[in-house]
Structures are given as C-alpha cells and as structure tokens.
C-alpha cells in the first residue's frame, strides 16, 4: 500500500472519521472476495443530471498516476483528473432516514442534484 507517485498526496481532499469507519466495516464484510485488501476508489465521471457524478467502488488496482490517500487501516484511491474536481472536499458517510451512503462535501460544486451524487462547476 505504500505507493509512491509523481503526484503528492493532497491534504486538500480529506476522508472523515465516519467514512473511514464505514469503509472498514465494508471491507470487513466483503474483503474476502478480494485477493488483496481493497481500497475505495472515488471517481468523478461526466454525466448525471448536473454535468458530473461521483462514483464509489471497492478496488485493488492502483494505476501509476493514482493518488492513494490513507484512511485508517485502508486507503482511498483517486485519479488525478477526479482529484482536480474534488480539491478542497471531504469524503464522508451519512446514515439517515433517507438512506446510508458515501457523500462528498465539495466546495467546487456550484450546484448539485437532490440526492447529492451529481454536481456542476463553473
């Protein structure tokens, strides 16, 4: 998991304690399906109802240009293009009556959809 890249791990994208706890729970529940312990890949894709959408997936593959952000005993993986759109943000986990899900607090988002998985920037 000690991965050195040409890109520094940015302090400007954080992972909350709640997200770390939930990620650890998920890996404890599903980790046996992976040959090596997975991390959570956070991606920003074109699409959604506002122009961009967040994607979350457990992965073991780490590309040479990926940024690996420590998250307790595990890690979060972000590609450089997505990181540009996540700068200054925080990965969090919300558990409410509306449902439980990972969410991004993104100061670059100028608008977002009601569910919070889609956003736009100026």
Secondary structure as UniProt FT lines:
FT   TURN            11..12
FT   STRAND          14..15
FT   HELIX           17..30
FT   HELIX           31..33
FT   STRAND          39..46
FT   TURN            49..50
FT   STRAND          52..59
FT   TURN            64..65
FT   STRAND          67..71
FT   TURN            72..73
FT   STRAND          74..78
FT   HELIX           80..86
FT   TURN            87..88
FT   STRAND          90..96
FT   TURN            97..98
FT   STRAND          99..105
FT   TURN            107..108
FT   STRAND          111..112
FT   TURN            114..115
FT   STRAND          118..120
//
